[in-house]
Every structure is written in structure tokens, then in C-alpha cells.
Amino acid sequence: MSLPSLAITLITETFPPEINGVANTLGRLSEGLRARGHRLQLVRPRQSSDQGRKSDEHLLLTRGWPLPGYPGLQWGQSSLHKLLRSWQRQRPDVLYIATEGPLGLSALRAARRLQIPVVSGFHTNFQQYTGHYGFGLLTRALTNYLRWFHNRSQLTLVPSVSQQIELQRRGFERLELLARGVDSQLFHPAKRCAALRERWGLAEGDLAVLHVGRLAAEKNLALLVKSVHALQQTHPQQRLKLILVGDGPQRASLQQQLPDAIFCGLQRGEELAAHYASGDLFLFPSLSETFGNVVLEALASGLGVVAFDQAAAGQHIRHGHNGALAVAEDQQGFIDAASWLLADKESLRRVRLNARQHASRQGWAAIVELFELHLRSAMQPQTMLKAAHPDV
């Protein structure tokens, strides 16, 4: 007997067409839930493309404030009374709160008043970002707030085992794993483009060292610079060129430090897939990811991925088999891992084949099905009882 469809409300400060890992994940989950027959309401701040657009039963738009250091992204304004009116008129079965800003907090408060079960998602390590942006003193306060916030939901979904262990150590409760998938038909080695590599100035046999992501302090890009310079010195016989896809506040500084690198800016869809597939080696030095969708996208595109042994890389890469890993914080280990991949063409070829084979099995369908099960479990009376807290 099939289970009844649900009325699900998703609350988030970011959503496609905005480009970031959270928006990408939420877009995939939303599509998957609708495809499974569920009724979905999206609550988010008004985007620049929403001029003249009005809220309806499927979309509730709120005002937003610019998010410092993240042009184009915003915090949703607290909207307690608007949410109460909407949910009293059309009550959801369950909420998924993806972001912990003022909009997410007002949704949590409204849910407590109306006794609607809540699942929250831990998508971004904001508590780690404070040090990179000169607000190190706020780290403890932000961690305390995030723990308080998530411990008032029935469940908190985390994307990786390493993240789950870290949050448990910090007192977060009722954590469940919800990994990420990848569109392995979009991100595919067959999208490799000779014309694009030619525009990058690469000849046959040259290697494109790729990085995809936000060019910002929290991405540990100083190690990217250091790694490329080290590889060029240790492998002088191999012509390498660094290709950066993405944008952010550190772009101008990186262009000064890496005058020979190619900066491609933001890419989407088929163009992004072509950029991935046209690379050879993928360097991902970030230590601040809850998951790192780009790692799976690079694996699916058949790249030799070098990353630290945590988050997506820790879950999906077996060192020496389908990528190369370094112990977290070990910068020389990261450089050595990249150097090992370049030392032997046959090893790199084998690793790239294995990367594609592994990623092709990491589809979104199973992730969406598990997401639905987590939402249903939050609606059970015993789960509600476990999460009983005073009103927020």
C-alpha cells in the first residue's frame, strides 16, 4: 500500500537560479519530492528575477537583506506573522528549514506555535566562516546559536559522517545522515571539449588543473596557489595550467598571484559540465565544507581529485583508487597527493576511470527517497516527544 502524499514546506534563504551548493541541493530535493507526488510550498526571500512576481500557494516570498561578503545572496527577513497566517490557512504536514537566519528562526517559532513537525538541515559551516571574515570572537556564540536552533527540530539532517561526528561532539542532538547525489548524465567525461581546451591555451598532452567554487577566504585558496607552484617546480617536464571556475571576493588577489591562470567566472549547466570534463586534475583544498558537491561533480566528470579526507571526499574517495586524499590541515600531504597523481600517466588514467565509475552510482533518486523517509519519521508522535522543548 502506497503512503499518502505530504504537504511539505521548505524554508530557505537561497534557491536556484542562485549558484551555490545549498541552492543546488535544495533544487534537486524539491524536484525529487514533486516527482514523487508531494505538494511543495517554498518560502524564500525575493530574488532579483522575481520583479512583479506575487506569492501563491506554492511560493511564499519574503523580503531579504544582503548577506555581507556574499554578493547576490541574502538573509530572509523575519516573517513570523506572515508564516502564521499562511500555515493557519493551509497547514503543512512537515517543514524543512534549510537555513538558520531570521527567516528560518521565524519559521521555527511559527512551527512551535502551530505544533507542526520540523526537520532542519545543517548545510553550511557558518561558525567556521567567522574567523575568515574578521569575526573570530563570534565563533562560540554562533556555534551556541546553531546548536540551540537545530536541537529544537525533530531531526537535523547532515550531509557527511565527518560532519555528524563533529556536531555530536558539540552537543547537537538527533542527527541523521542525508548525503548528496550527482547528475552523472550532465557531469560526464563525454562533455570534454577540445575547442575549450584550445581557448585555454592547452596543447595535446598538457594538463588542465581545475578548481570550481567560490573564490573566497573560507575556501583555503592560499593552498591552491601553493600547490600549483609546487607542482610546476616538481614536474617541470609536464605543462600545467590552472583553470578556475567561479567568482568571489578573492578573484582580484588570485589574478595577481596567478598571472598565467585562466579565470572563467561563473558557469552553469552544460557549460559547467564542459569545463569539468575538459580538465584533468581537480584540486579542492577547502576545509570548511559540510559536503562539497563539486567533489562529486568532478568525480562524475572523470577527473583525478585531490582533497582532504573529510566531507564528500572522505565518503567517496579511496586514496589511490579513485582519487587522492590528505589528512586535514596537512598542506604538504595535500601537495604530495597531487604530485603522486602527476607522477605516472597510467595511475592518473586508472584513477580517473575509477572516479567516473564510482560517481555514476551516486544518483539523486535514492537521496530524495531517504529525505522523504526522514520527513515522515519527524511526523511520528515518538519523534515529536523526543524533541519536546519549551516554546522558542
N, C-alpha and C positions, 0 to 999 in steps of 0.2 A: 504494500500500500504506500503510495507516494505521500510525502509530507506536504502540508499546506504551504502555499507561498506566504512570504512575510512582507510586511510594510517596514522597510529599513530606511532610516535617515542617517546620512553620512555628513559629518560636520568637519570642515577643513578650511584652512587659510590659503591653500594652494591647490590648483587643479589644472589639467590641460585646458588650453594650449601652453600654459606656463611650462618651462623646461627645467625640471629637477627630478631627483629620484622619487620624492614623495608624490609629486603630481603624476608621474608615470605609473607608480604603483596603484594609486587610487583610481586612475583612469582604467587600468586593467581590471581591478576588482569590481568597479562599477559596471563595466561592460559584461563581465562574467556573471554578476548577480542578475542583471536584466535578462541575459540569455537563459538563465535557469528559471525564469518566470517570476522573479520577485519584483515588488513595487518599490522603487527607489526615489527618495527625496534627497536632493543635495542642498546643503546650506553652506554658503561660501561668500566671501567679500566680492563686491562688484569689480570686474576686471575692465581693462581699457576697451576690450572688444564688446562690452555689454551696453554701450551707449544706447539709451532708449529702451533697453530690454526691461521687462517687468517680471516680477516674481509670479510663479504659478504653483500648481500642486506638486510639480516635480523639482522646482528650483526656487529656493528662498535666498534672495540676495540681501547682503548687509553692507554697511559702509566699512571701509578699511583705512588703516593708517600705513604710511610707508615703513618698511622694516629697515632699520639702519644697517648699512653695509650690503644690502641686497636690493639693488635697483630692480623695479618691476615686481617685487614681492611685497606683501603687506600683512599686517596683523588685522584680523577681523575685529570690528568694534563690538563691545559687549552689547548683547541684544536679548536680554532676559525676557522682557515683556513681549517682544515680537515672537520669540520662540514659544512662550507660554500660550499666546493666542493661537498660533499655528497648530500646536500639538493638542490643545484642548478641542480645536475644531476637527482635526484629523490626526488621531493618536497613532504614533508609530508603535510597532511591536518591540523594536530594539533600536538603540542608537550606536553608531560607531564614531567616536571622536578621535580624529587623526592628529590634531594639533592642540597644544596646551595654552594658547594665547587667550586674550579676553573673550573671543567668540567661543572657544572650547570650554572655558570656565563657565560662561553663561549657559551653555548647553548642559553642562554637568549640574548646575544649580536647578535649571528647569526640570531636568530628568528626576532629580531627587524629590522635587515638589510633587511631580505627577506620578512618581513611582514607576518610571519607565526604565527597564534594564539598560545598562551602559557597558559597552566594550570600548576600551581605549587602545590606541596604537602608539608605541614608542618608536617614532620614525627618525628622529634627529637628536644627536647628542649636543643639544644647546648648552648644557652645563660645561662641555669641553671647549666650546667656542669662545667663552668669555675671556679666557686668557689671551687668545689670539687677537682680540679687539680691544685690549687695554682695560678689561673689566674683571681682572682676576679675583678681586675681593668678592665678587658676586657669585663665584662658583659654588660655594657651600650653600648660600641662600637659594640659588636656583635649583640645586640638587634637592634641597629640602622641599621646595615647592613642587617639583616634579613628582617626588615620592608621595607627597600629600595628595596631589591630583590623581595620580594613577591608582593609588590604594583606595580611592573612593569609587572605582568602577568594579563591575563584577569580574572582569578579566582584563588583563593588559597583554596585547599581542606584541611580541618582539621578533625581529627578523632572523636572528642568528643565535646559536648556542652560546657563543662567547659573550654576546650582549645579555643574554638571560642570566648567565653566571655573575656577570658584573653587577647587574641590577639587584639580583638576590642578595649579593654581598652588602649592598647599600640599603637594604630593608624594603625593597619593592616586593609586593605580595601578588599571589595568584597570576603568575606569568605563564603564558603559553606561547609556543613557537608557531610562527607563521612565516615561512621563508618566502622567497620571491621566485618568480619564473622568468622566462625569456622567450621572446618570439623568434624561434630558431629558423623560421622561414624568411623573416625580414633580415635578421642578422645571420648572414650565410657567406661562406668563402666564395661562392659563385658571384657575389657582388663586386669582386675585385675589379678595379678599373685601370687599365693601362694608361688611358689618357690623363686620369687624375694623377697617377704617379709621375707621369711626364711633366705635368704642371708643377709638381713638387720638385722637379729637377733631378729625378732619380733615373738612373740607367739600369739596364738588366743586371741583376746581381747586387745592386745597392739595397740597403735595408732601411725601411721606414720605422723609426721608433715612435710609437704613438702614445699620446696621453689624451684622455677625454674627461672633461669635468670642469667644474667652476675654478677659475684662476683666482684663488683666494687663500688667505693666510692659513685657514684651518686644514688645507689640503696638503701641507708639508711639501710644498713645491721647491723649497731650497734643496731637498734631497734629489728631486728630479734633475735640477741643474747640475748638482754634484755628480750624479750618476752618469749623465750624458758626457760630461767632460772626462770622467774616469774611463768610460767605455771607449771614447775616441783615443785615449792615450794607450790603453792596454790592447786595443785591436786596431792598430794603425793600418793594417792591410785591408780592413773592411770599411767601406764608405757608409757612414751612418748619417741620417738626417732626422732631427726631431720634428714631429708634427703634433701641434696642439690644437685640439678641437674644444671650443668653449670660450667663455669670456668671464671677466670679473675684475676686481679692483687691482690685482697684481699684474695685469697684462702689460702695462707700460714698463714696469720694472723688469719683467721677464724678457721683454723685447730688447732691452738694453743688455741684459746678461747673456742672451742667446741670439746674437745678431743673425746667425745662419738658420735659425729655426723657422718653420712655416706656421703662421698663426691663422687658423681657418675660421675662427669665430664660431657662433652657434650653428649647429646643423640639426636637421630633423629628418625623420622618415627615411626614404630611400637614399637621400644624400648622406645622412649619417651612416647608414649601413654600408654605403660605398667607401666612406672614409675609413671605417673599421676594417673592412675586408682588404683594403689597399695597403694596410700596414703589415708589419711582420712581427714586431716585438711590442708589447704593451707594458708600460711602466706605471704602477699605481702605488705611490708612496704614502697615501693617506693613512692616518692612524685614528681618524675621528668618525669613521663610518659606522652606522648601525648595521648596514649591509653592504652597499656598494653595487648597485645594479649594473654599472659599467663593466664590472668584472665578468659577470655572466654574458653580457653582450660581446665582450672581447673574446671570451672562450668560444661562444657560438660562431663568431666570425673567423675562427681558426687562427688566433694569434698566440704567440708564446707570452704568457702573462707572468709578470714578476710583481709580487705583492707581499705584504706582511701577513703572517699566519693568524688571521683573525677575520671576523665577519664573513662576507661571502667567500673570500679567498680561503679562509680556514675550513669552510664547509665543502667547497667544491674543487679545491686543488690538492692533488697528491704530488708532493715535491718530486721532481724528476720524471713524473709520468705525464701529467697534462699541464704542467706549469712549474714555476719555481717560487719557493717561499723563503722568507727570512723571519727570524724571531722579532717580535715587536720591539721597536726602538733601536734595533741593531742596524745602523746605517751601513756599516761595512759589509754586513751579511747581505743586505739588500743589493749592494753593488756587486758583490761576489756572485749572487744568484743570477743577476743579469749577465754577468761576464761568462758564467758557466753556459748559459743558453747560446751565447755567441761563439763559444769555443769550437763547436762542432756542428756543421751544417746538418748532418744526419740526425743528431739528437734534437735539434730545433725542429726539423721536419716531423719527427716522430711525436714530439710534444704537441705540436700544432694539430696533428691529426687526432690525437687523443683528446685534446681540448674540445674540438668540434664534436667528437663522438659523445663525450660526456654532456655537453651543454644541450645537445639535441634532444636529450631525455628530460630536460627541466622545463616542461611546458607550464602554462598558467592554469590549465583546466583543473588539475589536482589541487593547486593552491586555492583557487576560488571555492572548490568543494569543501576544503578544510576550513576556509573562512566562514562559510555558511554554517558548518557544524559548531564552530566557536560561538557564532551569534546565537544559534539555537540553545547552546548549553547555558549561555548567560541568562536565558529566559526561564530556566528551571528554578523552582522555589528554593531548592537547597543551595544553589549558587547565589541567589539573592540573599539568603540568610547568612552565608559566609561573609559577604561583603557589607553586612549591616554596619552603619556608621551613623553618628549624629548628622543632622542636616548640615550641608555645606553652606 
